[in-house]
Amino acid sequence: MAANCLLLFLDRKAQIVRLSLSPLSRSLPPNPSLHPSRLQRPDSAFLGWVANTQFLHSTHKVYSWCDMDSDNPNENYQIVVAEEAVQPYKRRKKKSIVWEHFTIEYVGDGCRRAFCKECKQSFAYSTGSKVAGTSHLKRHIPNGQCAAILRSELKDPSTPFTPKSNTRTPRRRYKTSVSPNVTSGVDQCRHTLAKMMIMHDYDLHMVEHNGFITFLQNLQPRYETINFSTLQGDCIATYLREKNSIMSLIEGIPGRISLAIDMWSSPQSTGFIFITGYYIDSDWKSHRRLLNVVMEPFPESETAFSHAVAVCLSDWGLENKLFSLTISQSLSDAAVEHLRAQMSIKKDHILDGQLLIQSCLARTLSSMVVDIIHAGQEAIKKVRDNVKYVKLSASHEEKFLELKQQLQIPSERTLTLDDQAKWNTTYDMLVAAFELKEVFSCLDTFDPDYKEALNMDQWKQVETLCTFMKLFYDTANVLTTESVPTANSYFHEICKIQMELARAGISDDPFVTGFFPQIQEKFDRLWRDSCLILATAVVIDPRFKMKLVEFSFTKIYGEHAGTYIKIVDDGIHALFQDYEALPLPLTPAYTEAGNIDPNHNADPAVNNGLADFDVFIMKTNSQQSRSELDMYLEESLLPRLQDFDVSNWWYLNKTKYPTLSKLARDILSLPVSTVTGDSVFDTEPKEMDPYRSSLRPETVEAIICTKDWLLQGAVAPPTWSDQSNATVKMETVA
């Protein structure tokens, strides 16, 4: 029996990596794959041959085997395994200086790359059995090509950067620990990405765009790409997290909430109803929050608005907290009845259902201004062309300013072209041009190329346009304040418009009579819908009370003013009686003011079942004495300070007027507009863009509402320990 002694070296996975003959070997086994040239690095043929070999284990780490392909099956061979071959593999220590600056990481099947510790740039290291070496790594660090090292050394301009030499320096050892929050960091990045997409209205499919992926991979080679579905789930998770915070705020409000409802169109002929809640919190601070964006497939139906309101009330648990509704457009009688039914689910109509306002103040003002602009479109176009002539040429503008200086025109306004989608920019353009009309009138003598001068009739039309537009501009500006304005701010503005339109109605100017009937009709609708509620709101202002109502109505209605003044007085008394009728245990004002709850007594024996008697006594005393409302109205007016805070006044006087302060809280939070401040001057109704219209309704609602909440900054940022609880699987929202 022939015996050959072979030495096998095994790696830590017990795979053959090297085979060599021992000194006792006489010849190779009879296998064609065992050619001497293959002994140093066995190929797959050799490994397959070993796999077909029978091994018999012995205690001396000597393995006997026979070659199944041999002509003599009884011929056995012997393999002696070195002791170090069965020990766990220990990689040879790397001695090159470059490993002070690089780490090796696996990036794929059989592929490893070297990452610079300074700039995180990656370099080839090994692919399978091929090793790239370290020369290119040495060129990166010691020769000064690393951008991060360059930046750090250039921070001190007095010390010029010098490339590092190849001299080996003593290696420093650092104790490192692997961070246990790698997963949390990935979650944080995904959450931040979702917030970025929401805040800036980015296309959610952008995460699948090649340019975006390439950019992030160059920024971070280990970036793990996500698809649209994953990002969509992250956005909805962010929405749900923020919604929980908003829900806690709304559940804690002591009063009622008013809803403003706006309809957006879409290219797909569906409608999106935006529902915004307005309320005053326990600190008497005004708030507005976008609550829902409800997609309505048939926006023209009579139940579209009522269905959206029902969704909102159910979603936020507001069935017994709804105070008023403000709609962006006029509705049919049937649609109005459906909405009033929603307002009285848990209670009867407050003020006989008159707290349903069908005319949005901002939309009405914009509609009237659009009518005025249409009437004077020829004069406006002429002004626009003149402004273009001056502004779009540096030489023309220089001549214009030189002529203005010579004529000593005192106007400080600057000519600007208007954005025809925003009527306030058209107003600014007309006002500036009108104040500089003398310069335009003389410009043809100073600039021979100027041929677009307006005639006197056109300048008169511009003056009329500015007069009417300023009236609406001043009122609309109240709606654009950063803080949420209270309802008492609008009564005087609306009355000014009413009186100015009354004077304009007797004008014999054919230009005015051309557009006046249209704007008068729209304003009359607004006045009918909102006059009573706005008058009630100004009565709650201790600087005016009923006196401003009496003064304004006398100027508007003349000898018939008494009838309308009585309507307001009866209305606020009826509203106050509704609040007086509320059960006392549901009256938070008493608890806030430190009053005693009549149903509570520390000693049950003293109560003796007479809790209802205490309630009866309080109601009887209230009926025999003057009401809080009458006492409030009889007191003298407060000085009209410019920075007076009506909400703060009621906060300080809630103990004195416990029931009336509850009414004041709800009245002051009532909205008269359904649009945000940036949309007050829009000339066209809002339309959902085609991309968002293509998304699922749940996704549209999530990204729009979350953006509103994040922009207002009232929601505390989530802790990253909450990430696991906020994960949403797309199946749950499909």
Summary of the structure (lengths in Angstrom):
residues: 734
radius of gyration: 40.7
end to end distance: 74.3
largest distance: 135.8
contacts: 2052
relative contact order: 0.09
helix: 51%
strand: 12%
